[in-house]
Amino acid sequence: MENNIEDVEKHIEAAFDSVNLINEMVNDPVTEETKKTVERNFQHLEIMLDKDWFIEGLTAAQKTSVNASIAAGKTYVA
């Protein structure tokens, strides 16, 4: 369990690297490589959302962004 606020913030920053990557890539043409990259990143976000300490560290707007990116990523790879 993460309890150090600096550690939580680092994990949130890493998650938003995934959010930003997904948001950029879903506008690109679909290739096997881009699908794999997007899938890896939305799976990372799903794993993080299973952690209470992570969810508790997010603002409401951040939660919305993470969930929207997961949804966009799943649509992209479908």
N, CA, C and O of each residue as an XYZ file, in Angstrom:
312
protein
N       0.845     -1.195      0.000
C       0.000      0.000      0.000
C       0.880      1.244      0.000
O       1.836      1.341      0.769
N       0.557      2.163     -0.842
C       1.274      3.430     -0.913
C       0.654      4.394      0.095
O      -0.568      4.522      0.164
N       1.477      5.054      0.856
C       0.919      6.038      1.773
C       1.695      7.342      1.752
O       1.263      8.331      2.343
N       2.822      7.353      1.085
C       3.619      8.560      0.972
C       3.041      9.411     -0.157
O       2.941      8.963     -1.299
N       2.669     10.624      0.175
C       2.009     11.487     -0.826
C       2.887     11.721     -2.051
O       2.375     11.841     -3.163
N       4.201     11.786     -1.859
C       5.091     11.976     -3.007
C       5.065     10.756     -3.918
O       5.114     10.897     -5.140
N       4.989      9.556     -3.336
C       4.901      8.342     -4.143
C       3.587      8.310     -4.918
O       3.565      7.958     -6.097
N       2.508      8.673     -4.265
C       1.204      8.697     -4.917
C       1.224      9.689     -6.075
O       0.723      9.390     -7.159
N       1.794     10.853     -5.851
C       1.866     11.866     -6.908
C       2.686     11.364     -8.100
O       2.343     11.641     -9.249
N       3.765     10.627     -7.829
C       4.577     10.076     -8.922
C       3.766      9.062     -9.735
O       3.864      9.025    -10.962
N       2.980      8.254     -9.059
C       2.147      7.281     -9.765
C       1.056      7.984    -10.578
O       0.721      7.548    -11.679
N       0.516      9.051    -10.044
C      -0.497      9.813    -10.782
C       0.129     10.453    -12.019
O      -0.475     10.455    -13.092
N       1.332     10.994    -11.871
C       2.022     11.573    -13.029
C       2.268     10.518    -14.094
O       2.067     10.776    -15.281
N       2.702      9.335    -13.683
C       2.941      8.248    -14.636
C       1.635      7.837    -15.319
O       1.616      7.559    -16.518
N       0.562      7.803    -14.559
C      -0.738      7.461    -15.140
C      -1.135      8.492    -16.188
O      -1.698      8.141    -17.225
N      -0.846      9.748    -15.924
C      -1.217     10.778    -16.888
C      -0.306     10.786    -18.106
O      -0.668     11.339    -19.145
N       0.874     10.178    -17.992
C       1.661      9.929    -19.204
C       0.870      8.984    -20.103
O       0.817      9.170    -21.319
N       0.254      7.965    -19.492
C      -0.575      7.027    -20.254
C      -1.824      7.708    -20.810
O      -2.192      7.492    -21.964
N      -2.466      8.521    -19.996
C      -3.655      9.252    -20.443
C      -3.306     10.097    -21.671
O      -4.007     10.047    -22.682
N      -2.233     10.863    -21.582
C      -1.843     11.745    -22.684
C      -1.477     10.956    -23.933
O      -1.830     11.346    -25.046
N      -0.766      9.842    -23.748
C      -0.387      9.017    -24.887
C      -1.616      8.446    -25.578
O      -1.726      8.494    -26.803
N      -2.527      7.915    -24.802
C      -3.761      7.364    -25.384
C      -4.514      8.456    -26.136
O      -4.944      8.250    -27.271
N      -4.672      9.606    -25.507
C      -5.428     10.696    -26.129
C      -4.806     11.153    -27.440
O      -5.518     11.560    -28.358
N      -3.480     11.087    -27.533
C      -2.810     11.449    -28.780
C      -2.953     10.346    -29.824
O      -3.226     10.621    -30.992
N      -2.769      9.112    -29.403
C      -2.717      8.003    -30.355
C      -4.076      7.646    -30.941
O      -4.143      7.142    -32.062
N      -5.155      7.894    -30.216
C      -6.470      7.517    -30.762
C      -6.852      8.351    -31.975
O      -7.833      8.042    -32.652
N      -6.105      9.385    -32.253
C      -6.332     10.188    -33.452
C      -5.479      9.720    -34.624
O      -5.618     10.224    -35.739
N      -4.586      8.745    -34.371
C      -3.703      8.213    -35.408
C      -4.365      7.038    -36.112
O      -5.282      6.420    -35.570
N      -3.904      6.730    -37.314
C      -4.397      5.529    -37.994
C      -4.085      4.284    -37.146
O      -3.058      4.223    -36.471
N      -4.976      3.311    -37.193
C      -4.817      2.096    -36.411
C      -3.838      1.156    -37.105
O      -4.013      0.801    -38.271
N      -2.812      0.764    -36.371
C      -1.886     -0.281    -36.822
C      -1.756     -1.265    -35.668
O      -2.181     -0.973    -34.551
N      -1.180     -2.411    -35.927
C      -0.978     -3.380    -34.850
C      -0.102     -2.785    -33.750
O      -0.346     -3.018    -32.567
N       0.911     -2.023    -34.136
C       1.808     -1.418    -33.156
C       1.086     -0.380    -32.293
O       1.259     -0.362    -31.074
N       0.281      0.480    -32.915
C      -0.420      1.495    -32.128
C      -1.474      0.852    -31.239
O      -1.696      1.299    -30.113
N      -2.129     -0.204    -31.740
C      -3.109     -0.900    -30.920
C      -2.459     -1.492    -29.669
O      -3.007     -1.389    -28.572
N      -1.299     -2.107    -29.837
C      -0.592     -2.710    -28.701
C      -0.185     -1.636    -27.687
O      -0.305     -1.835    -26.478
N       0.290     -0.516    -28.184
C       0.712      0.569    -27.298
C      -0.469      1.129    -26.527
O      -0.387      1.323    -25.314
N      -1.562      1.388    -27.220
C      -2.760      1.921    -26.567
C      -3.290      0.918    -25.550
O      -3.655      1.298    -24.438
N      -3.335     -0.350    -25.919
C      -3.845     -1.376    -25.015
C      -2.992     -1.479    -23.755
O      -3.526     -1.556    -22.648
N      -1.692     -1.479    -23.914
C      -0.780     -1.521    -22.761
C      -1.039     -0.350    -21.814
O      -1.019     -0.506    -20.592
N      -1.278      0.805    -22.391
C      -1.467      1.994    -21.570
C      -2.828      2.026    -20.880
O      -2.911      2.442    -19.725
N      -3.895      1.600    -21.553
C      -5.175      1.609    -20.835
C      -5.230      0.486    -19.814
O      -5.921      0.607    -18.802
N      -4.514     -0.604    -20.062
C      -4.440     -1.661    -19.049
C      -3.698     -1.165    -17.807
O      -4.071     -1.495    -16.681
N      -2.656     -0.377    -18.017
C      -1.933      0.229    -16.892
C      -2.890      1.088    -16.064
O      -2.869      1.035    -14.834
N      -3.714      1.867    -16.729
C      -4.669      2.712    -16.015
C      -5.691      1.873    -15.250
O      -6.053      2.210    -14.123
N      -6.149      0.798    -15.853
C      -7.104     -0.075    -15.165
C      -6.484     -0.692    -13.910
O      -7.141     -0.795    -12.875
N      -5.235     -1.095    -14.007
C      -4.531     -1.646    -12.841
C      -4.446     -0.603    -11.738
O      -4.674     -0.906    -10.566
N      -4.120      0.615    -12.115
C      -3.989      1.676    -11.110
C      -5.334      1.985    -10.453
O      -5.385      2.286     -9.261
N      -6.412      1.914    -11.215
C      -7.733      2.193    -10.651
C      -8.189      1.122     -9.660
O      -9.154      1.329     -8.924
N      -7.508     -0.004     -9.637
C      -7.812     -1.048     -8.652
C      -7.167     -0.764     -7.296
O      -7.411     -1.483     -6.327
N      -6.362      0.260     -7.230
C      -5.639      0.601     -5.997
C      -6.346      1.758     -5.289
O      -6.452      2.860     -5.829
N      -6.825      1.490     -4.080
C      -7.560      2.512     -3.322
C      -6.741      3.781     -3.134
O      -7.258      4.886     -3.300
N      -5.468      3.628     -2.790
C      -4.623      4.798     -2.537
C      -4.489      5.664     -3.782
O      -4.344      6.882     -3.682
N      -4.536      5.033     -4.963
C      -4.444      5.786     -6.211
C      -5.719      6.576     -6.440
O      -5.678      7.769     -6.738
N      -6.844      5.908     -6.300
C      -8.141      6.573     -6.501
C      -8.302      7.732     -5.523
O      -8.780      8.805     -5.892
N      -7.903      7.510     -4.282
C      -8.031      8.555     -3.264
C      -7.144      9.757     -3.569
O      -7.439     10.869     -3.129
N      -6.056      9.547     -4.320
C      -5.148     10.640     -4.668
C      -5.595     11.463     -5.859
O      -5.060     12.544     -6.108
N      -6.581     10.954     -6.602
C      -7.061     11.655     -7.800
C      -8.136     12.678     -7.463
O      -8.933     12.484     -6.545
N      -8.145     13.752     -8.209
C      -9.269     14.685     -8.130
C     -10.406     14.111     -8.974
O     -10.201     13.164     -9.734
N     -11.578     14.673     -8.844
C     -12.722     14.225     -9.648
C     -12.426     14.398    -11.137
O     -12.764     13.531    -11.942
N     -11.807     15.500    -11.499
C     -11.488     15.756    -12.906
C     -10.464     14.739    -13.418
O     -10.554     14.291    -14.561
N      -9.504     14.379    -12.589
C      -8.514     13.387    -12.991
C      -9.162     12.013    -13.190
O      -8.844     11.299    -14.141
N     -10.069     11.655    -12.287
C     -10.781     10.376    -12.430
C     -11.539     10.346    -13.752
O     -11.529      9.339    -14.461
N     -12.192     11.450    -14.075
C     -12.936     11.547    -15.333
C     -11.999     11.380    -16.520
O     -12.323     10.667    -17.470
N     -10.844     12.030    -16.476
C      -9.867     11.934    -17.571
C      -9.350     10.516    -17.735
O      -9.237     10.018    -18.855
N      -9.036      9.866    -16.628
C      -8.533      8.492    -16.684
C      -9.596      7.576    -17.293
O      -9.304      6.797    -18.199
N     -10.813      7.673    -16.796
C     -11.890      6.815    -17.311
C     -12.188      7.089    -18.783
O     -12.455      6.159    -19.545
N     -12.145      8.344    -19.183
C     -12.388      8.695    -20.591
C     -11.288      8.127    -21.491
O     -11.561      7.667    -22.599
N     -10.053      8.164    -21.012
C      -8.945      7.628    -21.802
C      -9.035      6.125    -21.931
O      -8.742      5.574    -22.992
N      -9.435      5.455    -20.866
C      -9.625      4.008    -20.936
C     -10.693      3.684    -21.978
O     -10.500      2.808    -22.820
N     -11.807      4.385    -21.918
C     -12.902      4.153    -22.869
C     -12.447      4.427    -24.306
O     -12.746      3.652    -25.215
N     -11.732      5.520    -24.501
C     -11.244      5.853    -25.849
C     -10.257      4.804    -26.347
O     -10.276      4.422    -27.517
N      -9.399      4.348    -25.450
C      -8.430      3.321    -25.818
C      -9.102      2.017    -26.196
O      -8.704      1.372    -27.166
N     -10.107      1.625    -25.448
C     -10.821      0.381    -25.753
C     -11.537      0.473    -27.088
O     -11.568     -0.495    -27.847
N     -12.108      1.623    -27.376
C     -12.764      1.834    -28.671
C     -11.739      1.758    -29.790
O     -12.011      1.171    -30.837
N     -10.576      2.337    -29.588
C      -9.534      2.370    -30.605
C      -9.047      0.964    -30.971
O      -8.823      0.671    -32.146
N      -8.884      0.103    -29.978
C      -8.345     -1.233    -30.257
C      -9.412     -2.245    -30.678
O      -9.092     -3.352    -31.109
N     -10.673     -1.857    -30.549
C     -11.768     -2.798    -30.875
C     -11.820     -3.136    -32.347
O     -12.678     -3.909    -32.774
